[in-house]
């Protein structure tokens, strides 16, 4: 990359020597754009641990006492929640917490360690679901977290699930049981 940059700087010097101010200005603008891009790459590489820890639930899919604790480096952390909500679950996830952290992976690991005995899946540790309430996660965050909680919601809205349950109740359908025809 530095070889290409040196080539462009040499071309810029030639354009200036020839008096091609328009060409030099155009090349300077291109070089500034490249430099800004390189600064962005360096900044992201230097801050590989910055991100958001999220605490989400899906009572319609997993029950009311299960949360997922994960991390994302996306600029819009809700993008990750939307992605998970569209992945083979009957209802979308509700967000209980978004925590911005300078070391999101360490915070996530601390939360996982705190609740390790209450993991839903004890075989596959990449499955980040725990039998805990959002209130329990918040208590641990108060103790171990020194990061900025961007959003906090104690109770899942679970609109589609609650509406579905209400309609099932009105129809006399008991979820989990087959209806005799």
C-alpha positions as CSV (number, residue, x, y, z in Angstrom):
1,X,0.0,0.0,0.0
2,X,2.8,2.4,0.8
3,X,4.4,1.7,-2.6
4,X,1.1,2.8,-4.3
5,X,0.9,5.8,-2.1
6,X,4.4,6.8,-3.0
7,X,3.6,6.4,-6.7
8,X,0.5,8.7,-6.3
9,X,2.5,11.3,-4.4
10,X,5.2,11.2,-7.1
11,X,2.5,11.7,-9.8
12,X,1.1,14.6,-7.7
13,X,4.5,16.3,-7.6
14,X,4.8,15.9,-11.4
15,X,1.4,17.4,-12.0
16,X,2.3,20.4,-9.9
17,X,5.7,20.8,-11.7
18,X,3.9,20.8,-15.0
19,X,1.5,23.4,-13.7
20,X,-1.6,21.2,-14.0
21,X,-3.4,22.6,-11.0
22,X,-6.7,21.0,-11.9
23,X,-5.2,17.6,-12.3
24,X,-3.2,18.1,-9.0
25,X,-6.3,19.1,-7.2
26,X,-8.2,16.1,-8.5
27,X,-5.4,13.7,-7.4
28,X,-5.1,15.4,-4.0
29,X,-8.8,14.8,-3.4
30,X,-8.4,11.2,-4.3
31,X,-5.4,10.9,-2.0
32,X,-7.3,12.5,0.8
33,X,-10.2,10.0,0.3
34,X,-7.7,7.1,0.3
35,X,-6.0,8.5,3.4
36,X,-9.4,8.9,5.2
37,X,-10.2,5.3,4.3
38,X,-6.9,4.0,5.7
39,X,-7.5,6.0,8.9
40,X,-10.9,4.3,9.3
41,X,-9.3,0.9,8.8
42,X,-6.6,1.6,11.3
43,X,-9.2,3.0,13.8
44,X,-11.3,-0.2,13.5
45,X,-8.3,-2.4,13.8
46,X,-7.2,-0.6,17.0
47,X,-10.7,-0.8,18.4
48,X,-11.6,-4.5,17.7
49,X,-13.1,-4.9,21.1
50,X,-15.5,-2.0,21.0
51,X,-19.2,-2.9,20.5
52,X,-22.5,-3.6,22.1
53,X,-23.5,-6.4,24.4
54,X,-27.2,-7.2,24.0
55,X,-29.7,-9.0,26.3
56,X,-32.7,-10.2,24.4
57,X,-35.5,-12.6,24.9
58,X,-38.2,-14.4,22.9
59,X,-40.8,-15.8,25.3
60,X,-42.9,-17.2,22.5
61,X,-40.0,-19.4,21.3
62,X,-38.0,-20.1,24.5
63,X,-40.3,-19.2,27.5
64,X,-40.4,-16.3,29.8
65,X,-37.4,-17.2,31.8
66,X,-34.7,-17.4,29.1
67,X,-32.5,-14.6,27.8
68,X,-29.8,-14.5,25.1
69,X,-26.7,-12.5,26.0
70,X,-24.5,-11.7,23.0
71,X,-22.2,-9.2,21.4
72,X,-22.1,-7.3,18.1
73,X,-19.7,-4.8,16.7
74,X,-22.2,-3.5,14.2
75,X,-22.8,0.3,14.2
76,X,-26.5,-0.4,14.6
77,X,-26.8,-3.2,17.2
78,X,-30.5,-3.6,16.5
79,X,-29.5,-4.9,13.0
80,X,-28.2,-8.0,14.7
81,X,-31.4,-8.4,16.8
82,X,-33.5,-8.2,13.6
83,X,-31.2,-10.8,12.0
84,X,-31.7,-13.2,14.9
85,X,-35.5,-12.5,14.8
86,X,-35.8,-13.6,11.2
87,X,-33.8,-16.8,11.7
88,X,-36.3,-19.7,12.2
89,X,-38.1,-18.4,15.3
90,X,-41.9,-18.0,15.4
91,X,-41.7,-14.5,17.0
92,X,-39.2,-11.7,17.0
93,X,-36.8,-11.1,19.9
94,X,-37.4,-8.3,22.4
95,X,-34.4,-6.1,23.5
96,X,-34.0,-5.8,27.3
97,X,-30.6,-4.2,27.2
98,X,-28.0,-2.7,24.9
99,X,-24.7,-1.9,26.6
100,X,-22.0,0.1,24.7
101,X,-18.6,-1.1,25.8
102,X,-15.0,-0.4,25.1
103,X,-14.4,-4.1,25.6
104,X,-17.7,-5.8,24.7
105,X,-16.1,-9.2,24.5
106,X,-14.8,-9.1,28.1
107,X,-18.2,-7.8,29.3
108,X,-20.0,-10.6,27.5
109,X,-17.6,-13.2,28.9
110,X,-18.1,-11.8,32.4
111,X,-21.9,-12.2,32.1
112,X,-21.6,-15.6,30.6
113,X,-19.3,-16.7,33.4
114,X,-21.7,-15.3,36.0
115,X,-24.6,-17.5,34.6
116,X,-22.6,-20.5,33.3
117,X,-24.5,-22.9,35.6
118,X,-27.7,-21.7,34.1
119,X,-27.0,-22.2,30.5
120,X,-29.8,-23.7,28.4
121,X,-27.3,-25.7,26.2
122,X,-24.5,-27.2,28.3
123,X,-22.9,-28.9,25.3
124,X,-22.6,-26.1,22.7
125,X,-21.1,-23.0,24.5
126,X,-21.7,-20.9,21.4
127,X,-25.4,-21.0,22.2
128,X,-25.7,-18.0,24.5
129,X,-29.1,-18.7,26.1
130,X,-29.5,-18.7,29.9
131,X,-32.3,-19.5,32.4
132,X,-32.2,-16.0,33.9
133,X,-34.4,-12.9,34.1
134,X,-33.5,-9.6,32.7
135,X,-33.5,-8.2,36.3
136,X,-30.8,-10.8,37.3
137,X,-28.7,-9.6,34.3
138,X,-29.1,-6.0,35.4
139,X,-27.9,-6.8,38.9
140,X,-24.8,-8.4,37.5
141,X,-24.2,-5.4,35.2
142,X,-24.4,-3.1,38.2
143,X,-21.7,-5.1,39.9
144,X,-19.3,-5.9,36.9
145,X,-20.4,-3.4,34.3
146,X,-18.7,0.0,34.0
147,X,-20.1,0.6,30.6
148,X,-22.9,2.7,29.2
149,X,-26.4,1.1,29.2
150,X,-27.9,2.5,26.0
151,X,-31.3,0.9,26.5
152,X,-33.0,-1.1,29.3
153,X,-36.4,-2.8,29.3
154,X,-37.4,-5.2,32.1
155,X,-40.5,-6.9,30.6
156,X,-40.6,-8.2,27.0
157,X,-43.2,-6.6,24.9
158,X,-43.6,-9.8,22.9
159,X,-46.6,-8.3,21.0
160,X,-47.1,-11.0,18.4
161,X,-46.7,-13.8,21.0
162,X,-49.1,-12.2,23.4
163,X,-51.7,-11.5,20.6
164,X,-51.3,-15.1,19.4
165,X,-51.9,-16.4,22.9
166,X,-55.0,-14.3,23.4
167,X,-56.4,-15.5,20.1
168,X,-55.6,-19.1,21.1
169,X,-57.3,-18.6,24.4
170,X,-60.4,-17.2,22.8
171,X,-60.5,-20.1,20.4
172,X,-60.0,-22.6,23.2
173,X,-56.8,-23.9,21.7
174,X,-54.2,-25.0,24.2
175,X,-50.7,-24.6,22.8
176,X,-48.8,-27.8,22.7
177,X,-51.9,-30.0,22.3
178,X,-53.4,-31.2,19.2
179,X,-57.1,-30.4,18.6
180,X,-59.3,-33.4,17.9
181,X,-61.2,-33.0,14.6
